[in-house]
Amino acid sequence: MALASALLIAGCDSGGPKFKNVDMTGADYAKGFALTDHTGKARTLADFHGKVAVVFFGYTRCPDVCPTTMVELKEVMRKLGPDADRVQVLFITLDPERDTQQVLAQYVPAFDPRFLGLYGDSATTLKTAKDFKVFYEKRPAASGDSYTVDHTAASYVFDPAGKLRLYAKQDMLSTTLADDIRTLLKESGR
């Protein structure tokens, strides 16, 4: 009986790569975006074909998760060494009212000059977040007219063919993502 169970379990193995982050292969959402980068260039996911794309949603005035994630993504790039040239980190703002092109141009490359900040108008931001199943909500500050933005704190990882493959939780990036990216790069045969 134990042998039959073991064979049954082994038969369920797809034989695909084993990831440390959540495998999203075959997910039917997060198929792309149409935004503008911090240099003013219109961008879609297809622009990064041939690279692993790591997409993180946040905002520049975020007091904790966003800068921490960006530092961790910088560390992932360091761990990748020369393979980092085959990776594109994309920071999509959830606060387009304050995160202008100029603000993103100062904030995002400060973590790594290869990183790109992306933005759209409020309607485009909402559509993109919905397409990626990203939660975000403005929260008024205790005083004044300021606000914070509660949001999903994870990164989406696309393989070099532009397919969603991984959901990387914020607390695991620096310890697991470099290995998973190497697996995706090897899988792509490059």
C-alpha positions in Angstrom: 0.0 0.0 0.0 2.8 2.4 0.9 4.6 1.7 -2.4 1.4 2.3 -4.4 0.9 5.6 -2.6 4.5 6.6 -3.3 4.1 5.7 -7.0 0.9 7.6 -7.2 2.4 10.7 -5.6 5.5 10.4 -7.9 3.1 10.1 -10.9 1.6 13.5 -10.0 4.9 15.3 -10.3 4.9 17.4 -13.5 8.6 17.1 -13.9 8.9 20.8 -14.2 11.3 23.0 -12.3 11.0 23.3 -8.5 10.7 26.8 -7.2 11.1 28.2 -3.7 8.5 30.9 -4.4 4.8 30.2 -5.3 4.7 28.7 -8.8 2.1 30.5 -10.8 2.7 28.7 -14.1 -0.5 28.7 -16.1 -2.2 31.5 -14.2 -4.8 33.3 -16.3 -4.2 36.8 -15.1 -1.3 39.4 -14.9 -0.8 39.1 -18.6 0.7 42.6 -19.1 0.4 46.3 -18.8 0.6 49.5 -20.9 2.3 52.2 -18.8 5.0 54.8 -19.0 8.5 54.5 -17.6 10.3 57.1 -15.6 12.2 58.2 -18.7 8.9 59.0 -20.4 8.9 55.9 -22.7 5.7 53.9 -23.2 6.2 50.4 -22.0 4.4 47.0 -22.2 5.5 43.6 -20.8 6.5 42.6 -24.3 9.3 45.2 -24.2 11.1 42.9 -21.7 10.9 39.7 -23.8 14.1 37.7 -23.4 14.5 38.8 -19.8 13.1 37.7 -16.5 10.8 40.6 -15.4 10.2 41.1 -11.7 7.1 43.4 -11.2 6.5 45.0 -7.8 3.5 47.4 -7.0 4.2 50.1 -4.5 4.6 53.8 -4.0 7.5 56.1 -3.3 6.2 57.5 0.0 5.7 54.1 1.5 7.4 54.0 4.9 8.4 50.4 5.1 7.5 47.6 2.6 8.4 49.4 -0.6 11.9 50.6 0.2 12.6 47.3 2.0 11.5 45.3 -1.1 13.5 47.5 -3.4 16.6 47.0 -1.3 16.0 43.2 -1.3 15.6 43.3 -5.1 18.9 45.1 -5.3 20.4 42.3 -3.3 18.9 39.7 -5.6 20.5 41.5 -8.5 23.9 41.4 -6.7 23.5 37.7 -6.0 22.8 37.1 -9.7 26.1 38.6 -10.8 26.4 38.7 -14.6 22.9 37.0 -14.9 21.4 40.2 -13.5 21.8 41.7 -17.0 19.1 39.3 -18.1 16.6 40.5 -15.4 14.4 43.7 -15.4 12.9 44.9 -12.1 9.8 47.0 -12.7 8.3 49.2 -9.9 4.6 50.1 -10.7 3.3 52.9 -8.7 -0.1 52.7 -7.0 0.0 56.4 -6.2 0.1 58.2 -9.6 -1.1 61.5 -8.2 2.1 61.9 -6.2 4.5 59.6 -8.0 5.1 61.6 -11.1 7.7 60.8 -13.8 10.2 63.0 -12.0 9.6 61.5 -8.6 9.9 57.9 -10.0 13.1 59.0 -11.9 14.7 59.9 -8.6 13.4 57.1 -6.4 13.6 53.9 -8.5 17.1 54.1 -9.9 18.4 55.2 -6.5 18.1 51.5 -5.6 19.7 50.2 -8.8 20.2 52.2 -12.1 18.8 49.2 -14.0 15.4 49.4 -12.3 12.5 51.1 -14.0 9.6 52.9 -12.4 6.3 52.7 -14.3 3.2 54.9 -13.9 -0.2 55.5 -15.6 -3.2 57.7 -14.8 -5.6 56.7 -12.0 -7.8 54.7 -14.4 -4.9 52.8 -15.9 -3.4 52.2 -12.5 -6.7 50.7 -11.3 -7.0 48.5 -14.4 -3.4 47.3 -14.1 -3.8 46.5 -10.4 -7.1 44.6 -11.1 -5.4 42.7 -13.9 -2.7 41.6 -11.5 -5.1 41.0 -8.6 -3.3 43.6 -6.5 -5.2 45.2 -3.7 -4.6 48.8 -2.9 -6.5 51.5 -0.9 -5.7 55.0 0.1 -5.8 55.6 3.9 -6.1 59.2 5.2 -3.4 60.2 7.6 -4.4 61.1 11.2 -3.9 64.8 10.5 -3.6 67.0 7.4 -4.5 66.1 3.8 -1.8 63.4 3.5 -2.5 59.6 3.0 -0.8 56.3 2.9 -1.6 53.4 0.5 -2.3 49.9 1.8 -1.3 47.4 -0.8 -0.3 43.9 -1.7 3.3 43.3 -0.8 4.6 40.7 -3.3 6.4 40.5 -6.6 5.3 38.9 -9.8 8.0 37.1 -11.8 7.7 36.6 -15.6 9.9 34.2 -17.6 11.9 35.4 -20.6 8.9 34.4 -22.8 6.7 36.9 -20.9 4.7 34.2 -19.0 3.8 34.7 -15.4 5.7 32.1 -13.4 6.1 33.1 -9.8 4.5 35.0 -6.9 7.3 36.1 -4.6 6.3 37.2 -1.1 8.1 40.2 0.2 9.7 38.4 3.2 11.4 35.8 1.0 12.9 37.8 -1.8 16.5 38.1 -0.7 16.8 34.5 0.4 15.0 32.6 -2.5 14.4 34.8 -5.6 17.9 34.6 -7.1 17.8 30.8 -7.2 14.3 30.9 -8.8 15.4 33.4 -11.4 18.5 31.3 -12.3 16.1 28.3 -12.7 13.9 30.4 -15.1 17.0 31.6 -17.1 18.3 28.0 -17.4 14.8 26.8 -18.4 14.7 29.4 -21.2 17.9 27.8 -22.7 19.9 31.0 -22.7 
